[in-house]
């Protein structure tokens, strides 16, 4: 068999892999078919589907934690450079400097590091560079020639059968370790909510601790639940050298127990109300080698913040800040304190990679929200107070004036939405203030649809705000995926940030949101992807126009320091500064001026938008979206038919459609499950009458086109037609189909293939069958 007849896999096995091994690369340093994304979760209507996962044919590691080269392989019918552009795209995502393409004749090296004389050069099969050569060039690229080699090559903590870092977590860890190895003292990591910041920082700490670069570590958070969860979950491997930093560690003489190596504490708990109560000052200033600040946007970088004193006290320590939403205002700047982020992973990237949940947005406008409300002359409210005669709008609702029927309508709408699917979906309703959250809880409990659910367990809906003891006690149950109750939480500020509500599927915005930081934090409550609990996406129901912030090009962009930072004085708006009260942005029980029960409200309009493949919100229906997407992909019915005819396996068409955001399962729901991919696309995109799979199979049988086959071969083709009628064309093109019933009853795979004259003849027969199924349709 000539090299031109070999498959891509054969080229890898016979030529590429041996060349790599001969260059000194060990088996443990070579990863074949390295999948680094899960494929974007796509949403249309109530349907979801997965996009195509991305993988590198080869990813080469110097150490188990450090990828430094990527190879894209092609069969020998392609040129040696054919895989280069694809490899470069992957290398940019993975931040790999050395990029190779090969077709089995040799290699082409593209150097992104600038350490070779040429950007691209040809390399023979026996001249592939060694691991040490690329590692030295990598260190030169990263300016790490004099860095601690033990630290650079240190390993992650990996339990047997446990999880390993995702590619972006690996990058975040490596970039931080490299920065520290170069002597950088302050580092900022920006990672979207749900991306695993705590797991990432655990591995940073683990590597610094194991190599003794950091012998004592302080981890600061702003919520007690976060500290407790971190100790029992991600930080558990530290075991007995770890403790929670609180007053129980102080003995009768006022001395701190300094026998531990890892301390986790709350800002609020270690600062104290008076100077003599400060726990952090019971340590020497140089006690900690590393201080990690979780949710560092929450005031810790403000020069006059109470929290900043902790960072200043341990100023000689390495300090690493973690946040999903860096705060950049004229008064506060994370970048000014920590420097530019050394790594960023956005929500958009997380959704595109398939690691974070996409969302759909339901925008609901009520009539009096759009038109405003003006009292009649001399009109009084429920309490007999004369209402000031002026126009009231959304800025006033639930702050200056409360409309009972408006809250009841919102409660009815949200309840109806939940009952159209699963009414047990975890839901957070963000309200204007504590009073509004209190009223909303009552209104939801009184909706007729919810009566039985509330009677079964009053925790079906609960107010969870800073001043509500019973509600706060249920917060851990709300965020626990294994706990059914509470289902609906009405809140104001308490659940805006730091609440890991993994199974939250609905976020209701009935609060005006002016801060982009706050908006990002609220959206982050839903970004966890938990398919194991039926959560493939989440829904945002917006009653206040807050989702207009999605139209801001910077809503998921990189943090940029405010041009006026450092020019103004101290802000008088504590909320805008992000100052906290008990670990939460200030919650208020505002004194309403007026309460009006008589005024009715109605839904004026509603619009549903979906997070699209390109990261933009689209309002198209499934059919319109599919028609447009397929038309843009194939331009015409003739081009689609030509593509269908040319591809060796129809799985390639399916993958291409998914890459463009077309959910085939949703098409089946819309058209019918008895139709093949071909007919689904032709009907929806080109208005072509569809035929069922059984109809197509019978047409082929009636033509008796298999007369040239006999015996086992004829039986196999008949069975393949049955398989097609049941499951579609992709199932019969699957290379493992002969290992399934009823084929296993006819003979072994080798025997069945031999009945056609060999492997190539069997593949040709399957291709012919696939063509015959669509022959009368011009395919």
KEKERO-873109 format. One line per field, with one value per residue (C-alpha): x, y, z; residue in three letters. Coordinates in Angstrom, 1 decimal. Example, Ala and Ser with C-alpha at 12.3 -4.5 7.8 and 13.67 -1.06 7.14 Angstrom:
REM residues 2
xx	12.3 13.7
yy	-4.5 -1.1
zz	7.8 7.1
code	ALA SER
END
This chain:
REM residues 779
xx	0.0 1.4 1.7 -1.1 -3.5 -2.8 -5.3 -4.3 -4.1 -1.8 0.4 0.6 1.4 4.0 5.8 5.0 5.0 8.3 10.0 8.9 10.1 13.5 13.9 13.9 10.2 8.9 5.5 4.4 5.3 3.1 -0.7 -2.5 -5.9 -5.7 -9.3 -9.2 -12.8 -16.1 -18.0 -20.3 -23.7 -26.2 -29.7 -32.9 -36.3 -36.2 -33.7 -29.9 -27.1 -23.3 -21.0 -17.9 -15.1 -11.7 -8.6 -5.0 -3.6 -0.5 0.3 3.8 4.6 8.0 6.7 3.2 2.0 3.7 2.6 5.2 4.5 1.5 1.4 -1.4 -1.3 -2.8 -2.8 -0.3 -2.8 -2.4 0.7 3.1 1.8 -1.9 -2.5 -0.5 -3.3 -5.5 -2.5 -1.8 -5.4 -5.1 -1.7 -3.0 -5.7 -3.3 -0.5 2.0 5.0 6.1 3.7 4.2 2.4 3.1 1.8 4.3 6.9 8.4 7.5 7.0 7.8 6.2 8.0 5.8 8.6 11.0 13.9 14.6 16.2 13.1 9.4 8.8 11.1 11.0 12.3 13.0 11.4 14.7 15.4 12.5 13.7 14.3 12.4 15.4 15.9 12.3 12.3 15.4 13.8 10.6 12.5 14.2 10.8 9.4 12.6 12.9 16.6 17.5 14.2 13.8 13.8 12.2 9.3 8.8 8.7 6.7 3.5 -0.1 -1.9 -3.7 -5.7 -6.0 -9.2 -9.6 -10.0 -7.1 -6.9 -8.7 -6.5 -7.3 -6.8 -3.4 -2.6 -3.6 -1.5 1.5 1.4 1.2 4.0 6.2 5.4 6.4 9.5 10.6 10.2 6.8 5.2 1.6 -0.5 -4.1 -6.1 -9.4 -11.6 -15.3 -17.6 -17.9 -14.5 -13.0 -10.9 -10.6 -9.4 -7.0 -5.5 -5.2 -2.8 -0.9 -0.5 0.2 3.2 4.6 4.2 5.6 8.7 9.0 8.9 6.0 6.1 3.2 0.1 -2.9 -6.1 -8.6 -12.2 -15.3 -17.8 -17.7 -19.4 -16.6 -13.9 -15.6 -16.3 -12.7 -11.4 -13.5 -13.4 -10.5 -8.0 -8.7 -5.3 -3.5 -4.9 -3.6 -1.2 -4.3 -6.7 -9.4 -8.1 -10.3 -10.1 -10.0 -6.4 -5.5 -4.5 -5.2 -2.1 -3.2 -0.7 -1.6 -1.1 1.5 2.0 0.0 1.2 -2.0 -4.5 -7.9 -9.8 -12.4 -11.4 -14.0 -13.0 -9.3 -9.6 -11.8 -13.7 -10.9 -7.1 -6.4 -8.8 -6.9 -5.9 -3.5 -1.3 -0.7 1.5 4.9 4.8 7.1 5.2 3.4 5.2 2.0 -1.4 -4.2 -7.2 -10.4 -13.1 -10.4 -12.7 -14.7 -12.8 -9.5 -7.5 -9.0 -6.3 -8.6 -10.4 -10.4 -9.4 -6.4 -4.6 -4.2 -2.5 -0.3 0.7 1.9 3.3 6.5 4.5 3.6 0.0 -2.3 -5.8 -8.7 -11.8 -14.4 -15.0 -12.0 -13.2 -11.9 -13.3 -11.9 -11.7 -10.7 -8.4 -7.4 -4.9 -3.2 -2.6 -1.9 -0.8 -2.3 -3.9 -1.4 -4.3 -7.9 -10.7 -13.9 -17.5 -17.7 -14.7 -16.0 -19.4 -17.7 -15.5 -18.5 -17.3 -19.8 -23.6 -25.0 -28.2 -31.4 -32.9 -36.6 -37.2 -40.6 -42.0 -44.9 -47.2 -46.7 -42.9 -42.8 -45.3 -44.6 -47.4 -48.9 -51.3 -54.6 -54.9 -55.3 -54.9 -53.8 -52.0 -53.1 -52.1 -54.0 -50.9 -51.3 -49.1 -46.9 -48.2 -45.5 -44.5 -43.1 -41.1 -38.8 -36.3 -39.0 -40.7 -40.1 -37.9 -40.1 -43.4 -44.6 -47.3 -48.6 -50.2 -46.9 -45.1 -48.0 -47.8 -44.0 -44.6 -47.3 -45.2 -42.2 -44.4 -46.0 -42.6 -41.4 -44.5 -44.2 -41.1 -39.9 -41.3 -38.4 -35.8 -33.6 -34.4 -33.0 -35.2 -33.1 -35.2 -34.6 -34.2 -35.1 -38.7 -39.2 -37.7 -40.0 -43.1 -41.9 -41.6 -45.2 -46.5 -44.9 -46.2 -49.7 -49.7 -52.3 -49.9 -47.6 -50.2 -49.5 -45.7 -45.7 -48.0 -45.7 -42.7 -42.8 -39.2 -40.4 -39.9 -37.7 -36.5 -32.7 -31.4 -28.8 -31.3 -33.4 -32.0 -34.2 -33.5 -29.7 -29.7 -31.1 -28.5 -26.3 -29.2 -30.1 -26.7 -26.3 -27.2 -28.4 -30.9 -34.3 -35.3 -35.3 -36.3 -37.0 -34.9 -35.9 -33.0 -31.5 -27.7 -26.8 -26.7 -25.0 -21.6 -19.7 -22.7 -21.8 -25.4 -24.3 -27.8 -29.5 -31.4 -33.4 -32.3 -35.0 -34.0 -36.5 -33.9 -32.3 -28.6 -26.3 -23.0 -21.3 -19.4 -22.7 -24.3 -21.5 -21.6 -25.4 -25.1 -22.4 -24.9 -26.1 -23.0 -22.2 -22.9 -24.3 -25.7 -25.8 -28.5 -30.3 -28.7 -27.4 -28.2 -29.9 -32.6 -32.5 -36.0 -35.5 -38.3 -36.1 -34.1 -30.9 -29.9 -29.3 -25.8 -25.2 -25.1 -22.1 -19.1 -17.1 -19.6 -17.3 -14.2 -10.8 -10.4 -9.2 -8.1 -10.3 -8.5 -9.6 -8.2 -6.1 -7.5 -10.5 -11.0 -12.8 -16.2 -19.1 -21.1 -20.1 -22.0 -20.1 -16.9 -17.9 -17.5 -19.1 -21.3 -20.7 -19.3 -22.1 -22.7 -24.9 -28.5 -31.1 -34.7 -35.6 -38.5 -41.1 -43.1 -46.1 -47.9 -50.5 -52.6 -55.3 -53.1 -53.2 -50.3 -50.2 -47.5 -47.0 -44.5 -41.9 -39.0 -36.8 -33.2 -30.5 -26.8 -25.6 -22.5 -20.7 -21.4 -24.2 -27.8 -30.2 -34.0 -34.6 -36.8 -35.2 -36.5 -35.3 -32.0 -31.4 -32.6 -30.2 -27.3 -27.5 -28.0 -24.9 -22.9 -23.9 -25.3 -27.8 -29.6 -27.3 -24.2 -25.6 -26.4 -22.9 -21.3 -23.6 -22.5 -18.7 -18.1 -17.0 -19.0 -22.1 -20.9 -18.8 -22.0 -23.5 -20.3 -20.2 -23.9 -23.2 -20.1 -22.5 -24.9 -27.6 -29.2 -30.2 -32.2 -34.3 -34.9 -36.2 -38.6 -39.8 -40.1 -40.2 -37.9 -38.5 -36.5 -32.8 -30.4 -30.6 -34.3 -34.3 -32.0 -33.6 -37.1 -36.2 -33.6 -34.9 -38.6 -38.0 -40.7 -39.1 -39.1 -38.9 -36.0 -38.2 -39.5 -36.0 -35.0 -38.0 -37.2 -33.7 -35.0 -37.6 -34.9 -33.0 -29.7 -27.8 -28.2 -24.4 -24.0 -24.8 -24.6 -23.3 -22.6 -26.2 -27.5 -25.2 -26.5 -30.1 -29.4 -27.7 -30.8 -32.8 -30.3 -30.6 -34.4 -34.2 -31.3 -30.1 -27.2 -24.6 -25.2 -24.4 -21.2 -19.9 -16.9 -18.1 -21.5 -20.6 -19.8 -23.5 -26.6 -27.8 -24.4 -22.7 -25.2 -24.1 -20.4 -17.3 -16.4 -13.4 -15.7 -18.3 -15.8 -14.1 -17.5 -17.2 -13.7 -11.9 -12.0 -11.8 -14.6 -16.8 -16.3 -17.1 -20.4 -21.4 -20.7 -22.7 -25.6 -25.4 -25.5 -28.5 -30.5 -30.5 -30.0 -33.5 -33.1 -30.3 -27.7
yy	0.0 3.4 6.3 8.1 5.3 5.6 7.2 10.2 7.8 5.5 8.5 9.3 5.7 5.0 8.3 11.1 9.3 7.4 10.7 12.3 9.3 9.2 12.9 11.9 12.6 10.1 8.5 10.5 13.8 13.0 13.5 12.2 13.7 16.2 17.5 20.9 22.1 20.4 22.0 25.0 24.2 25.6 26.7 27.1 27.1 24.4 22.3 22.2 20.6 20.5 22.0 20.2 19.7 21.0 18.8 18.9 15.9 16.1 18.2 17.9 18.6 19.2 18.4 17.0 20.5 22.4 22.1 23.6 22.3 21.3 19.1 19.0 15.9 15.3 12.3 12.2 13.5 16.9 19.0 19.1 22.7 21.8 21.7 24.8 27.4 25.1 24.4 28.1 28.8 26.1 27.2 30.7 29.4 27.1 29.7 27.2 28.7 25.9 24.8 21.9 20.5 17.2 14.9 12.1 13.4 15.8 18.7 22.4 24.4 27.8 29.6 31.9 32.5 34.4 32.2 30.6 32.5 31.9 32.1 29.0 26.3 22.8 19.9 16.4 13.4 12.6 16.2 16.9 19.0 17.4 18.2 20.0 22.1 23.4 23.8 26.0 28.1 28.3 29.7 32.2 33.2 33.7 35.2 32.4 31.4 32.2 31.1 28.3 25.2 23.1 25.6 25.7 21.9 21.3 19.2 19.8 17.9 15.1 12.4 9.0 9.1 12.8 15.8 17.5 21.2 22.3 24.0 27.5 26.6 25.1 28.3 30.4 28.4 28.4 32.1 32.8 30.5 32.0 35.5 34.7 32.8 36.1 37.9 39.5 40.2 41.1 39.1 39.5 36.6 37.4 34.3 34.2 33.0 29.3 28.8 27.3 30.1 28.3 25.0 27.0 29.0 25.7 24.4 27.7 27.4 23.7 24.1 27.1 25.2 21.9 23.6 25.7 29.0 29.9 28.1 29.9 31.1 33.3 32.9 35.7 35.6 37.7 35.1 32.5 29.9 30.4 29.7 26.6 25.2 25.8 24.0 20.8 20.8 22.2 22.8 19.4 17.9 20.3 18.4 19.1 21.9 24.0 25.9 28.5 31.8 33.0 33.9 30.3 30.3 33.0 31.8 33.4 35.5 36.9 34.9 33.5 29.8 30.0 26.2 26.0 26.6 27.4 29.9 30.7 33.7 36.3 39.9 41.0 38.4 39.1 42.9 43.3 46.4 47.8 47.9 45.5 43.0 42.7 39.1 39.8 42.0 39.0 37.6 39.1 41.2 38.7 35.6 34.9 34.3 34.3 36.1 35.2 37.6 36.1 38.4 41.1 43.6 44.0 46.9 45.3 47.4 50.7 52.7 53.8 50.5 48.8 45.6 47.2 47.4 43.7 43.7 46.6 44.9 41.8 43.9 41.9 38.7 37.7 38.8 37.1 38.7 36.6 38.1 37.6 41.3 43.7 47.0 50.0 53.3 56.8 55.8 52.1 50.2 46.6 47.2 50.0 47.7 44.3 45.4 44.2 40.8 38.0 35.8 36.3 33.9 35.5 34.3 34.5 32.2 29.8 29.5 29.0 26.3 24.5 24.8 27.5 27.7 29.8 31.8 33.1 36.4 37.1 40.8 41.7 45.3 46.2 49.0 51.4 50.7 52.0 54.8 55.9 56.6 59.9 60.1 61.9 65.3 65.0 61.2 59.5 56.2 53.2 54.9 58.1 60.1 62.7 61.5 64.2 65.0 64.1 61.3 58.1 55.6 52.6 54.8 55.3 51.9 50.0 52.8 55.9 54.2 50.6 49.1 45.9 44.7 45.2 42.9 40.4 40.5 39.8 37.0 35.5 35.8 34.1 31.3 30.7 30.5 27.9 25.8 25.6 23.5 22.2 24.3 23.0 24.9 26.9 30.6 33.9 37.0 40.2 42.9 46.7 46.4 44.3 45.5 44.6 41.2 40.6 41.6 39.5 36.4 36.8 37.5 34.3 32.3 33.5 32.6 29.8 27.8 27.6 26.7 23.0 23.4 26.0 23.8 20.8 22.8 26.5 26.8 26.6 30.4 32.2 35.7 35.5 38.9 40.2 41.0 37.8 35.2 32.3 33.0 33.4 30.0 28.4 29.9 26.8 24.6 26.8 26.5 22.7 20.8 17.8 19.9 20.5 23.5 26.4 26.6 30.3 32.9 36.6 38.8 42.2 42.3 39.2 36.8 39.2 37.7 34.9 32.5 29.3 28.5 25.7 24.6 28.0 27.9 31.2 34.7 37.3 40.9 43.2 45.7 48.6 47.8 50.6 49.0 46.8 45.0 44.3 43.1 40.7 39.3 38.7 37.0 34.9 33.3 31.2 30.4 27.0 24.2 21.1 18.7 16.0 18.0 18.9 22.3 23.0 26.7 29.3 31.9 35.6 37.2 41.0 43.4 46.5 46.7 45.7 43.3 46.3 46.2 43.2 45.7 47.4 46.1 46.0 43.9 40.8 42.6 43.0 45.2 48.7 51.2 54.3 57.3 59.5 57.0 58.9 62.3 62.3 62.2 59.6 58.7 59.5 56.6 53.6 51.3 52.5 51.9 48.4 48.8 46.0 45.5 42.0 40.7 42.0 45.2 47.4 46.1 48.6 48.6 51.9 53.9 54.1 57.3 55.7 52.4 52.0 48.9 50.0 50.5 47.6 46.6 44.5 42.9 45.2 43.1 40.4 39.3 36.1 36.3 33.5 33.6 32.8 31.0 34.4 35.5 37.9 37.8 36.8 37.0 34.7 31.6 28.2 27.9 31.4 30.9 27.5 28.8 31.7 29.7 26.9 29.4 31.3 28.0 26.4 29.5 27.5 24.1 23.0 23.7 21.8 18.8 18.9 19.0 16.1 14.1 14.9 14.1 10.6 10.6 12.6 13.1 15.9 17.7 17.3 18.6 21.6 22.5 22.2 24.4 27.1 26.7 24.5 22.0 18.9 17.6 20.8 20.3 16.8 18.3 20.8 18.6 15.0 12.3 10.0 12.2 12.0 14.9 15.5 16.0 18.1 20.6 20.6 21.1 23.8 25.7 25.2 24.3 20.9 18.3 15.7 11.9 9.7 7.3 4.3 5.8 6.3 2.8 1.2 3.1 1.6 -1.9 -1.8 -0.9 -4.2 -2.5 -5.1 -7.9 -8.0 -8.9 -12.3 -14.3 -12.5 -9.3 -9.0 -9.7 -7.0 -4.4 -5.3 -5.0 -1.6 -0.4 -1.4 0.4 3.5 3.4 3.3 5.6 7.5 7.6 8.5 5.2 3.1 5.0 4.3 2.1 0.1 -0.7 -4.3 -4.9 -4.4 -6.6 -8.0 -8.1 -10.0 -12.8 -13.0 -13.5 -11.7 -8.2 -9.7 -12.3 -9.8 -7.4 -10.3 -11.2 -7.9 -8.7 -6.6 -3.4 -1.0 -2.9 -2.8 1.0 1.4 -0.5 1.6 4.8 3.5 2.7 6.2 7.7 5.5 6.7 10.3 9.6 10.7 13.9 15.2 14.5
zz	0.0 -1.0 1.4 -0.6 0.4 4.1 6.4 8.6 11.6 9.7 8.8 12.5 13.6 10.9 10.4 12.8 16.2 15.5 14.5 17.8 19.8 18.0 18.9 22.6 23.5 26.0 25.8 28.9 27.1 24.1 24.1 21.0 20.1 23.0 23.5 25.1 24.8 25.4 22.5 23.0 24.4 21.9 22.9 20.8 22.4 25.1 23.1 23.6 21.6 21.7 19.2 18.0 20.5 19.6 19.7 18.8 16.9 19.1 22.1 23.5 27.1 28.6 32.1 32.7 33.4 30.6 26.9 24.5 21.0 18.9 15.8 13.2 11.1 7.6 5.3 2.5 -0.1 1.6 1.5 4.4 5.2 5.0 8.8 9.7 9.9 12.0 14.3 14.7 15.7 18.4 19.5 20.0 22.4 24.2 24.2 22.7 21.0 18.6 15.9 13.5 10.5 8.9 6.2 6.9 4.4 7.0 9.2 8.9 12.1 12.8 15.6 17.6 20.2 18.0 19.1 15.7 12.8 10.6 11.4 9.3 8.2 6.8 8.9 7.9 9.7 11.4 12.6 14.9 17.9 21.2 24.4 26.0 22.9 22.8 26.6 26.5 23.8 25.7 28.8 26.5 25.1 28.6 30.1 32.5 32.0 35.6 37.2 39.7 37.6 40.4 40.5 36.8 36.4 39.6 39.2 40.0 42.7 40.9 42.7 41.1 39.2 40.1 37.9 36.1 35.2 32.1 29.5 30.7 34.3 33.4 31.6 34.6 36.9 34.6 33.9 37.6 38.5 35.7 36.9 40.4 39.1 37.4 40.7 40.2 43.6 42.7 40.2 39.0 37.6 35.9 35.4 34.7 37.5 37.3 35.6 38.7 40.3 43.6 42.1 39.9 42.9 44.9 42.3 42.3 46.1 45.9 43.5 45.5 48.8 47.6 46.2 49.5 47.5 49.8 53.1 54.8 52.9 53.8 51.7 52.2 51.2 52.1 52.9 55.7 53.4 50.8 53.4 54.8 51.3 50.2 53.3 52.7 48.9 46.8 49.6 51.3 50.2 52.6 55.5 58.9 57.9 57.1 59.5 59.5 60.9 63.7 67.4 68.6 67.5 70.0 73.5 76.9 76.7 73.3 71.3 67.9 67.1 64.3 63.9 60.7 57.2 55.3 56.9 55.4 56.8 56.3 55.9 58.4 61.0 61.0 61.0 64.1 65.3 67.3 66.7 69.6 68.0 64.7 64.2 61.4 63.6 65.9 63.1 62.2 59.0 57.3 58.5 55.2 52.0 49.9 50.3 48.0 47.8 46.5 45.0 45.0 43.3 46.5 47.9 48.8 46.3 47.4 49.1 52.0 52.3 55.7 53.9 52.3 55.7 55.7 52.3 53.4 56.6 54.6 51.8 51.5 50.6 47.1 46.6 44.1 43.4 42.0 40.5 37.7 37.6 38.2 39.5 37.5 38.5 39.1 42.8 42.8 40.5 40.8 37.9 39.8 42.7 41.1 37.6 34.3 34.5 33.9 32.7 31.6 30.8 29.9 30.1 26.3 25.9 28.6 26.8 23.4 24.9 26.4 30.0 31.0 30.5 27.7 28.4 26.8 27.7 28.2 28.2 29.6 29.5 31.6 30.4 33.3 33.2 29.6 30.0 33.5 36.1 37.2 40.1 39.7 41.2 45.0 44.9 48.2 48.7 50.7 53.9 53.2 52.2 49.5 46.6 45.1 41.6 39.1 36.8 38.4 36.5 37.0 38.9 41.5 41.6 44.8 46.1 46.3 45.4 45.7 43.4 44.9 41.6 39.8 42.2 41.9 38.1 38.1 40.6 38.3 35.2 36.8 38.3 35.0 33.3 35.8 35.6 31.8 32.4 35.8 38.7 40.8 38.9 41.2 40.7 42.1 42.0 42.4 43.9 44.5 48.3 51.3 51.4 47.8 48.3 51.3 49.2 46.2 48.4 49.6 46.1 44.7 47.6 46.9 43.2 42.7 40.6 43.6 46.3 46.5 46.3 49.1 51.2 50.7 51.9 52.8 51.7 48.1 48.1 50.6 51.2 51.5 52.5 54.9 57.7 57.4 59.8 58.6 55.0 55.5 57.3 54.1 51.7 51.9 51.1 48.1 46.6 47.4 44.2 46.3 48.3 46.6 48.8 48.7 45.1 44.6 46.5 46.6 47.4 47.2 47.5 49.5 46.6 44.1 44.5 46.1 46.0 44.1 42.9 40.5 39.6 39.4 36.1 36.2 37.2 37.5 37.3 38.9 40.0 38.1 37.6 36.7 37.5 35.0 37.8 39.6 36.4 35.6 39.1 38.9 35.6 37.0 39.4 36.5 34.5 36.1 33.6 35.3 32.7 35.4 37.1 33.9 33.6 30.1 30.0 32.1 31.5 32.4 32.8 32.8 33.9 34.3 31.0 32.8 30.0 27.8 29.3 27.0 24.2 25.8 23.9 27.1 29.1 28.7 27.5 29.1 32.2 31.3 34.0 34.2 32.6 35.6 38.2 40.8 39.8 42.0 45.8 47.8 46.5 48.7 47.2 49.2 46.9 43.8 45.6 46.4 50.2 52.1 55.1 56.6 53.3 51.1 49.2 51.4 51.7 52.6 54.0 52.4 53.7 50.9 50.6 49.0 48.6 45.9 45.5 43.1 40.0 37.6 35.4 32.2 30.1 27.1 25.2 25.6 23.5 23.7 22.7 22.6 23.1 19.6 18.3 17.7 21.3 20.3 21.3 18.5 18.5 15.5 15.7 15.3 11.7 10.7 12.4 10.7 7.3 7.5 8.9 6.3 3.5 4.6 5.0 1.6 -0.2 -2.3 -2.4 -5.3 -3.2 -0.3 -2.5 -4.0 -0.5 0.6 -2.4 -2.0 1.7 2.5 5.8 6.5 10.1 8.6 7.6 11.1 12.7 10.3 11.2 14.9 14.5 13.1 15.9 14.3 16.8 14.9 17.8 17.8 14.0 14.8 17.4 14.8 11.7 13.0 14.3 11.3 8.9 8.1 8.5 4.7 4.7 7.9 6.3 2.9 4.4 6.9 4.8 1.3 1.6 0.0 0.8 3.1 2.8 5.9 6.3 5.8 2.5 1.3 2.3 0.5 -2.7 -2.7 -2.0 -4.8 -7.3 -6.5 -6.9 -4.9 -7.4 -7.9 -4.2 -2.8 0.4 3.5 1.6 0.4 4.0 5.4 2.9 3.7 7.4 6.8 5.1 8.2 10.3 8.2 8.4 12.1 12.9 9.8 7.4 10.0 11.8 8.7 8.0 11.5 11.3 14.3 13.0 12.1 15.8 16.6 16.3 14.0 12.2 15.0 14.4 10.7 11.5 12.7 11.4 9.5 7.9 6.9 5.4 3.6 2.0 0.0 -1.1 1.6 3.6 0.6 -1.2 1.9 2.2 -1.4 -1.0 1.9 0.0 -2.9 -0.6 0.9 -2.6 -3.7 -0.8 -2.1 -5.9 -6.9 -4.9 -7.0 -4.4
code	UNK UNK UNK UNK UNK UNK UNK UNK UNK UNK UNK UNK UNK UNK UNK UNK UNK UNK UNK UNK UNK UNK UNK UNK UNK UNK UNK UNK UNK UNK UNK UNK UNK UNK UNK UNK UNK UNK UNK UNK UNK UNK UNK UNK UNK UNK UNK UNK UNK UNK UNK UNK UNK UNK UNK UNK UNK UNK UNK UNK UNK UNK UNK UNK UNK UNK UNK UNK UNK UNK UNK UNK UNK UNK UNK UNK UNK UNK UNK UNK UNK UNK UNK UNK UNK UNK UNK UNK UNK UNK UNK UNK UNK UNK UNK UNK UNK UNK UNK UNK UNK UNK UNK UNK UNK UNK UNK UNK UNK UNK UNK UNK UNK UNK UNK UNK UNK UNK UNK UNK UNK UNK UNK UNK UNK UNK UNK UNK UNK UNK UNK UNK UNK UNK UNK UNK UNK UNK UNK UNK UNK UNK UNK UNK UNK UNK UNK UNK UNK UNK UNK UNK UNK UNK UNK UNK UNK UNK UNK UNK UNK UNK UNK UNK UNK UNK UNK UNK UNK UNK UNK UNK UNK UNK UNK UNK UNK UNK UNK UNK UNK UNK UNK UNK UNK UNK UNK UNK UNK UNK UNK UNK UNK UNK UNK UNK UNK UNK UNK UNK UNK UNK UNK UNK UNK UNK UNK UNK UNK UNK UNK UNK UNK UNK UNK UNK UNK UNK UNK UNK UNK UNK UNK UNK UNK UNK UNK UNK UNK UNK UNK UNK UNK UNK UNK UNK UNK UNK UNK UNK UNK UNK UNK UNK UNK UNK UNK UNK UNK UNK UNK UNK UNK UNK UNK UNK UNK UNK UNK UNK UNK UNK UNK UNK UNK UNK UNK UNK UNK UNK UNK UNK UNK UNK UNK UNK UNK UNK UNK UNK UNK UNK UNK UNK UNK UNK UNK UNK UNK UNK UNK UNK UNK UNK UNK UNK UNK UNK UNK UNK UNK UNK UNK UNK UNK UNK UNK UNK UNK UNK UNK UNK UNK UNK UNK UNK UNK UNK UNK UNK UNK UNK UNK UNK UNK UNK UNK UNK UNK UNK UNK UNK UNK UNK UNK UNK UNK UNK UNK UNK UNK UNK UNK UNK UNK UNK UNK UNK UNK UNK UNK UNK UNK UNK UNK UNK UNK UNK UNK UNK UNK UNK UNK UNK UNK UNK UNK UNK UNK UNK UNK UNK UNK UNK UNK UNK UNK UNK UNK UNK UNK UNK UNK UNK UNK UNK UNK UNK UNK UNK UNK UNK UNK UNK UNK UNK UNK UNK UNK UNK UNK UNK UNK UNK UNK UNK UNK UNK UNK UNK UNK UNK UNK UNK UNK UNK UNK UNK UNK UNK UNK UNK UNK UNK UNK UNK UNK UNK UNK UNK UNK UNK UNK UNK UNK UNK UNK UNK UNK UNK UNK UNK UNK UNK UNK UNK UNK UNK UNK UNK UNK UNK UNK UNK UNK UNK UNK UNK UNK UNK UNK UNK UNK UNK UNK UNK UNK UNK UNK UNK UNK UNK UNK UNK UNK UNK UNK UNK UNK UNK UNK UNK UNK UNK UNK UNK UNK UNK UNK UNK UNK UNK UNK UNK UNK UNK UNK UNK UNK UNK UNK UNK UNK UNK UNK UNK UNK UNK UNK UNK UNK UNK UNK UNK UNK UNK UNK UNK UNK UNK UNK UNK UNK UNK UNK UNK UNK UNK UNK UNK UNK UNK UNK UNK UNK UNK UNK UNK UNK UNK UNK UNK UNK UNK UNK UNK UNK UNK UNK UNK UNK UNK UNK UNK UNK UNK UNK UNK UNK UNK UNK UNK UNK UNK UNK UNK UNK UNK UNK UNK UNK UNK UNK UNK UNK UNK UNK UNK UNK UNK UNK UNK UNK UNK UNK UNK UNK UNK UNK UNK UNK UNK UNK UNK UNK UNK UNK UNK UNK UNK UNK UNK UNK UNK UNK UNK UNK UNK UNK UNK UNK UNK UNK UNK UNK UNK UNK UNK UNK UNK UNK UNK UNK UNK UNK UNK UNK UNK UNK UNK UNK UNK UNK UNK UNK UNK UNK UNK UNK UNK UNK UNK UNK UNK UNK UNK UNK UNK UNK UNK UNK UNK UNK UNK UNK UNK UNK UNK UNK UNK UNK UNK UNK UNK UNK UNK UNK UNK UNK UNK UNK UNK UNK UNK UNK UNK UNK UNK UNK UNK UNK UNK UNK UNK UNK UNK UNK UNK UNK UNK UNK UNK UNK UNK UNK UNK UNK UNK UNK UNK UNK UNK UNK UNK UNK UNK UNK UNK UNK UNK UNK UNK UNK UNK UNK UNK UNK UNK UNK UNK UNK UNK UNK UNK UNK UNK UNK UNK UNK UNK UNK UNK UNK UNK UNK UNK UNK UNK UNK UNK UNK UNK UNK UNK UNK UNK UNK UNK UNK UNK UNK UNK UNK UNK UNK UNK UNK UNK UNK UNK UNK UNK UNK UNK UNK UNK UNK UNK UNK UNK UNK UNK UNK UNK UNK UNK UNK UNK UNK
END
